[in-house]
Amino acid sequence: METHLQALCGELQRSVNVKVIVANHGRRSTEEWVGGINVTRVGTLFNLAGASVCPGMVRKIRETKADIVHIHLPNPAGILAYLASGHKGRLVVSYHSDIIRQKVLGRAFQPILQKVLGRCTAIITASGNYVETSPILSAYRNRCRVIPYGIAVDQFQRCDRAVLAGIRKQYGPRIVMSVGRLVYYKGFEYLIRAMTEVKARLLIIGKGPLLSRLEREVQAQGVGDRIVFLGEIQNQDLGPYYHAADIFVLPSVARSEAFGIVQLEAMACGKPVINTRIDSGVPFVSVDGVTGITVPPKDPKALSRAINLLLDNPDLRAKYGEAARQRVQQEFSLEIMANRTLQLYHEVMS
């Protein structure tokens, strides 16, 4: 959500006056300019179930003269602050995901969430799939507008050839790549098990609480020579890794993976994607049989078959990779996302 918000605001500021209000990590509130955008970081009193509680946000929203308040969800504390502020302007909500893991908290919060959704003028969702499969959004279809996430395509199409050659030399010749936080819904353990049937090197980029568990899984499966955990790599440095890879895999297992922006990054680099058939926007991003292969979740055998099929067929990889590049340019660029959002703002104001 943070990456998306930064990218979106950077584009919107060319056309509208943007002010960002977010939670700070500490108790002190600060104000700064980031990339020409006024950012207020409101002090956090405490955290509840992973959500920042910021009483000062109520006053900040109340004081704003904005024509439109745009809230990004899930954000229980942000919703409560908005309701308490009494702001009279238009309300737009970006609905990134249902509350998945905190089921008890989610049920308790649902009436408040429904109050906000019933009050807002428009609800932005990244895919039609998510509208149809969300128990919350399905009741507000008439207010939903699908605006897929976008990325700076050019950033990922550029590549330092020397760095690329170094990666290929160190890990090649057959490279499978995956990117994401090492958390439960990413399904990395199933990808690790799939590698027992694949003669290639798997690069996993990201950090998270499951690192030790996944390292033990690698040893248990006897694939320590095939899998490398590279840790976190900043977005601006990811390009050469995508270009060095033959295939990108997103093995997600739960709808907490609502979209999978990393698919767009790989597709912008002309890479075929293997993703999973989960009830979210993931299969919408990379289309089965067009830009890659979609397999059932939690199925190492299906993953290994798909990986081997693409590794052994360079023509099919090239076909899917080129279709992937074109799909990103035509549907998922940062400029397209910002223009669609601006168009919605104009509709909301009229």
C-alpha positions in Angstrom: 0.0 0.0 0.0 2.8 2.4 0.9 4.6 1.9 -2.5 1.3 2.4 -4.4 0.4 5.6 -2.4 3.8 7.1 -3.0 3.7 6.4 -6.7 0.1 7.6 -7.1 0.6 10.9 -5.2 3.7 11.6 -7.2 1.6 11.5 -10.4 -1.4 13.3 -9.0 0.5 16.3 -7.8 1.0 17.3 -11.4 -2.7 18.1 -11.6 -4.1 18.6 -8.1 -3.0 19.9 -4.7 -2.1 16.7 -2.7 -1.6 16.5 1.0 -0.8 13.2 2.7 -1.7 12.3 6.3 -0.2 9.1 7.6 0.7 7.4 10.9 4.2 8.0 12.3 6.3 5.2 13.9 6.8 7.2 17.1 4.6 9.3 19.3 5.8 12.6 17.9 4.0 14.2 14.9 6.2 15.6 12.1 5.6 17.5 8.9 7.9 17.4 5.8 8.0 17.6 2.0 8.7 14.4 0.1 9.1 14.7 -3.6 7.2 18.0 -3.6 4.3 16.6 -1.5 3.4 17.8 1.9 3.4 14.8 4.3 2.2 14.9 7.8 3.2 12.0 10.0 0.8 11.9 13.0 2.2 10.5 16.2 1.1 6.9 17.1 -0.2 6.4 20.7 -0.1 2.6 20.4 -0.7 -0.2 18.0 -3.7 -2.5 18.0 -3.6 -5.7 16.0 -1.0 -4.2 13.7 -3.0 -0.9 13.2 -1.6 2.4 14.4 -3.9 4.4 16.7 -3.3 8.1 16.1 -5.7 10.5 18.0 -4.1 13.5 16.4 -5.4 12.4 13.0 -8.9 13.5 13.9 -7.8 17.1 14.1 -5.7 16.9 11.0 -8.6 15.7 8.9 -11.0 18.2 10.5 -8.7 21.1 9.7 -8.1 20.2 6.0 -9.9 22.2 3.4 -9.7 19.4 0.9 -12.5 18.9 -1.6 -11.9 15.2 -1.5 -10.6 12.9 1.3 -9.1 9.7 -0.1 -8.7 6.9 2.4 -6.7 3.7 1.7 -8.1 0.6 3.4 -7.7 -1.6 5.4 -7.1 1.2 8.0 -9.4 0.9 11.0 -7.8 3.8 12.8 -8.0 6.0 9.7 -11.7 5.3 9.3 -12.4 6.1 12.9 -10.4 9.3 12.7 -12.3 10.3 9.6 -15.7 9.7 11.2 -14.8 11.6 14.3 -13.4 14.5 12.3 -16.9 15.4 10.8 -15.3 16.3 7.5 -18.0 17.5 5.0 -16.1 17.0 1.7 -16.4 14.2 -0.7 -15.0 10.8 0.3 -13.2 8.3 -1.9 -12.0 5.0 -0.6 -9.3 2.7 -2.1 -10.1 -0.8 -1.0 -6.9 -2.7 -1.1 -7.9 -5.8 0.8 -10.4 -7.4 3.1 -9.4 -7.9 6.7 -8.3 -11.5 6.4 -6.4 -12.8 9.5 -7.9 -10.7 12.3 -11.3 -12.3 11.9 -12.7 -11.3 15.3 -11.5 -7.7 15.0 -12.8 -7.7 11.4 -16.3 -8.8 12.4 -16.4 -6.2 15.3 -15.3 -3.5 12.9 -17.6 -4.4 10.0 -20.5 -2.1 11.0 -18.2 0.9 11.1 -16.6 -0.1 7.8 -20.0 -0.4 6.2 -21.0 3.0 7.5 -18.0 4.6 5.8 -18.5 2.6 2.5 -22.2 3.7 2.6 -21.2 7.3 2.9 -18.4 7.4 0.3 -19.0 8.6 -3.2 -16.7 6.0 -4.9 -14.8 2.9 -4.0 -11.6 2.1 -6.0 -10.6 -1.5 -6.3 -7.6 -2.8 -8.3 -9.6 -5.6 -10.0 -13.1 -6.7 -10.8 -12.2 -10.1 -9.4 -11.9 -8.6 -5.9 -15.2 -6.9 -6.1 -17.0 -10.1 -6.9 -15.2 -12.3 -4.3 -15.2 -9.8 -1.4 -18.0 -10.4 1.1 -17.9 -6.6 1.9 -17.5 -5.1 -1.6 -20.2 -7.2 -3.3 -22.8 -5.2 -1.5 -21.4 -1.9 -2.9 -20.9 -2.9 -6.6 -22.7 0.3 -7.8 -20.1 2.5 -6.1 -17.0 0.4 -7.1 -14.6 1.6 -9.9 -11.9 -0.7 -11.1 -8.6 1.2 -11.4 -5.7 -1.3 -11.5 -2.4 -0.5 -9.9 0.3 1.0 -12.1 4.1 1.1 -12.1 6.8 3.2 -13.7 7.3 0.9 -16.6 10.4 2.6 -17.9 12.1 2.2 -14.6 12.0 -1.6 -14.9 12.7 -1.8 -18.6 16.1 0.0 -18.0 18.9 -2.3 -16.9 22.6 -2.1 -16.0 24.0 -4.7 -18.4 27.1 -5.3 -16.3 25.1 -6.0 -13.2 22.8 -8.3 -15.3 25.8 -10.2 -16.6 27.2 -10.6 -13.1 23.9 -12.1 -11.8 23.6 -14.5 -14.7 27.2 -15.6 -14.2 26.8 -16.2 -10.5 23.4 -17.9 -10.5 22.7 -19.0 -14.1 22.1 -20.4 -16.6 18.5 -21.3 -15.5 17.1 -18.8 -13.0 13.7 -18.8 -11.4 12.8 -15.7 -9.3 10.3 -14.7 -6.7 9.9 -11.5 -4.7 7.8 -10.8 -1.6 7.7 -10.6 2.2 8.4 -13.9 3.8 4.9 -14.2 5.3 2.3 -17.0 5.3 0.2 -15.9 2.4 3.1 -15.8 -0.1 3.3 -19.6 -0.2 7.1 -19.8 -0.5 7.2 -23.2 1.2 5.3 -24.7 -1.8 7.7 -23.2 -4.2 10.6 -24.6 -2.2 9.0 -28.1 -2.4 8.4 -27.6 -6.2 12.2 -27.0 -6.7 12.9 -30.7 -5.8 11.7 -31.4 -9.4 13.3 -28.5 -11.1 16.9 -28.2 -12.3 17.4 -24.5 -11.9 18.4 -21.9 -9.3 15.6 -20.1 -7.4 16.3 -16.6 -6.1 14.0 -15.4 -3.4 14.1 -11.7 -2.7 12.5 -10.3 0.4 12.6 -10.4 4.2 10.1 -11.4 6.8 9.3 -13.4 9.9 9.3 -16.8 8.2 12.9 -16.7 7.0 14.2 -19.3 9.5 11.2 -21.6 8.9 11.8 -21.4 5.1 15.5 -22.1 5.5 14.7 -25.2 7.5 12.3 -26.2 4.7 15.1 -25.8 2.2 17.3 -28.2 4.2 14.5 -30.7 4.8 13.8 -30.9 1.0 17.5 -31.2 0.2 17.5 -28.3 -2.2 20.1 -26.1 -0.5 22.2 -26.0 -3.7 19.3 -24.6 -5.7 17.7 -21.9 -3.5 19.3 -18.6 -2.5 17.7 -16.1 -0.1 18.9 -12.7 -1.2 17.2 -10.6 1.5 15.6 -7.3 0.8 16.6 -5.4 -2.4 15.3 -1.9 -3.0 12.9 -1.3 -5.9 15.4 0.8 -7.9 17.9 -2.1 -7.8 15.5 -5.0 -8.7 15.6 -4.4 -12.5 18.8 -6.5 -13.3 17.4 -9.5 -11.3 14.1 -9.5 -13.2 16.0 -9.3 -16.5 18.5 -12.1 -15.4 15.6 -14.4 -14.5 14.0 -16.8 -17.0 10.7 -17.0 -15.1 9.0 -15.1 -12.3 6.8 -17.1 -9.8 4.2 -15.7 -7.4 3.1 -18.8 -5.4 0.5 -17.0 -3.2 -2.0 -19.1 -1.2 -4.5 -16.7 0.3 -6.5 -13.7 -0.8 -4.4 -11.5 1.4 -2.4 -11.3 -1.8 -5.0 -9.0 -3.4 -3.1 -8.1 -6.5 0.6 -8.9 -6.6 2.3 -5.7 -8.0 5.6 -7.6 -8.3 3.9 -9.4 -11.2 3.8 -6.1 -13.1 7.5 -5.5 -12.4 8.5 -8.8 -13.9 6.1 -8.4 -16.8 7.5 -5.0 -17.6 10.9 -6.7 -17.9 9.4 -9.2 -20.4 9.2 -12.2 -18.1 6.5 -14.8 -18.2 4.7 -15.2 -14.8 3.6 -18.3 -13.0 0.9 -17.4 -10.5 -1.9 -19.1 -8.6 -5.6 -19.4 -9.0 -6.7 -17.6 -5.8 -9.9 -15.6 -5.4 -8.3 -12.2 -5.7 -6.9 -10.0 -8.4 -3.7 -12.1 -8.8 -4.9 -14.2 -11.9 -6.3 -11.0 -13.4 -2.8 -9.4 -13.6 -1.0 -12.2 -15.4 -3.5 -14.1 -17.6 -3.2 -17.9 -17.9 -2.1 -18.9 -21.4 -1.5 -15.3 -22.4 1.3 -13.9 -20.2 2.1 -17.0 -18.2 0.7 -20.0 -16.5 -1.8 -20.1 -13.6 -1.8 -23.1 -11.3 -3.8 -24.2 -8.2 -2.5 -22.8 -4.9 -0.6 -25.0 -2.5 0.3 -27.5 -5.3 4.1 -28.0 -5.6 3.6 -30.6 -8.4 1.7 -28.1 -10.5 4.3 -25.4 -9.8 7.2 -27.7 -10.8 5.4 -28.8 -14.1 4.8 -25.2 -15.0 8.3 -24.1 -14.2 9.8 -27.0 -16.2 7.5 -26.3 -19.1 8.7 -22.8 -19.4 12.4 -23.5 -18.7 12.4 -26.1 -21.4 10.6 -24.0 -24.1 12.4 -20.8 -24.9 9.9 -19.9 -27.6 7.0 -20.2 -25.2 8.9 -18.1 -22.7 9.5 -15.4 -25.3 5.9 -15.4 -26.5 4.5 -15.0 -22.9 7.2 -12.5 -22.0 6.4 -10.2 -24.9 2.7 -10.4 -24.2 3.4 -9.6 -20.6 5.4 -6.5 -21.6 2.6 -5.3 -23.8 -0.1 -5.9 -21.2 1.8 -3.8 -18.6 2.3 -0.9 -21.1 -1.3 -0.9 -22.2 -3.1 -1.5 -18.8 -0.8 -1.0 -15.8 1.4 2.0 -16.3 1.6 4.7 -13.6 0.3 7.3 -16.0 -2.8 5.3 -16.9 -3.5 4.7 -13.2 -3.2 8.4 -12.3 -5.3 9.5 -15.3 -8.1 7.1 -14.3 -7.9 8.4 -10.7 -8.1 12.0 -11.8 -11.1 11.2 -14.1 -12.8 9.7 -11.1 -12.1 12.7 -9.0 -13.7 15.0 -11.6 -16.8 12.7 -11.6 -16.9 12.8 -7.8 -16.8 16.6 -7.8 -19.5 16.9 -10.4 
